[in-house]
Amino acid sequence: MLGASLRRLRETSGLDRAQAGFHIRASESKISRMELGRVGFKTRDVEDLLTLYGVVDDAERRALLEMVREANTPGWWHKYSAELPSWFTTYVGLEEAASVIRTYEVQFVPGLLQTAAYARSVFQLGNPDASPERIERRVHMRMQRQERFTQKDGPRLWAVVDEAALKRTIGGREVMAEQLQHLLEVAALPNITLQVMPFRFGKHAAEGGAFSILRFPESDLSDVVYVEQLWGALYLDKREDIDPYLTAMEQLCVESTTPGGTVELIGGLLRKM
């Protein structure tokens, strides 16, 4: 979140990225990567930028410089970096910092709600040449990502899943039945809301595909929209880019099943298996 704070300070001071980069003997692209959290932070660079941006309050400077230390400390997920594409590592870091995650999924059950068997089947589909050991490491990481949501003060997860994802059998009948039962269980947790976008809405607000919106506890940090693509991902944090996704998510929630309707729909699918 240090990058977002630096961007906010730069914009408040009326400077562009090229001016900030010149001040620390760097390029405009480096400032962009710093603000997106895609490069390591040097204490001297951050100190110089804070001075340029007019941050003179000692307490504020100390807090931001402490964030440099935290940003440069590898998170638990970095031990899985060999199994993950670099663009997804950034997402996991943002996910760890988020207080609210809203997600819409079309093809699969959202990763944060998958069982180990379902996740294993998904990884095997997408990585047919991967070794069993590598698949298991990815499954273990996905399960570890889910642990925060079962903790007392865990983040809020609001998931909208397209009905197609629930009717697409992944891993065989037993794996899918276990997955559906798991969704019924997690839907009962107080910090998880699960809705289903039913087939009867042939046209809806999120025709463009899956996306996630992450919100952070710090009020001065903007939301981040994550849109995954086949060989990469988009990270959007400017208001004009975020607003259409917020509007689409709100509309999805209005048109999807209520939590009670979700339980009824999933229960019906289980009875048919």
C-alpha positions, 0 to 999 in steps of 0.5 A: 500500500506504500505505492498507493500512498506515494501516488496520492502524495504525488498527485496532491503536490501537482507533480507528474511521474516524470518530475518525480523520477527526475528528482530521484535520478530515475525514469518515469516508468520506475515511479509508475512501478513503485506506485503499483508496488511492482518494484522494491523500495529503497529508503533513500528514494522514498525519503527524497520523494517525501521531501519533494512532495512536501511531507515534513511531519516527522510522524507521517514520514516515520509511518511511511518509512516503516511501510518501506521496511514492511514492503521489502519484507517477503510475504509468506506467499513468496515461497511459492513464487516458482509456481506462480506467474509474477503478475499473480504474486502482486495480486496475492499481496493485495489480497492479504492487505484487503479488508473487503474482496468482491469477486465475480466468476464465470468459469470456475468457483472462485479460488477462495471458495474452492475445495482442495480436490476441486482446486487440484482439478482446475490446476491439472486442467490448466497445467497438464504438463506440471508435476504432481509436486508442483500441483500440490504446492499450488493447491496448498497455497490456495488453501493457505490463502483461504485461512484468513476468511475463517479467522475472527477478524478476517476480511469480508468476501462477497462472491457472485458466481455465474450459474454455469460455474456450478453446473460445469462438472470439474474433477468428476461427480464426487469432487463437484458434489463435495465442492457444492457442499462446501459452498453451502457451508462457507455461505453460512459464515458471517463474513462471506456472502455468496450469490449466483447469477442465474441463467435467466439473465441472458444479458447482464452487467458483467458480460466482459468476464470475471473480475475482482474489486479489492478494498483496503482498511486505509481510507486514503487508499483507492480500490483496486480492480483485478482483471485476469487474462490468459497471460497476464492481468490488469490492475486498475486503481484510477477512479475513472477505471474503477467506477464501471466495475463498481457499477457492474458489481452492484448490478450483479448483486441486484440481479443475482440470487439472495443468500437464501436463494443461493442455498436453495439453488445449490441444494437443488443441484446437489440433489440432482447429482 
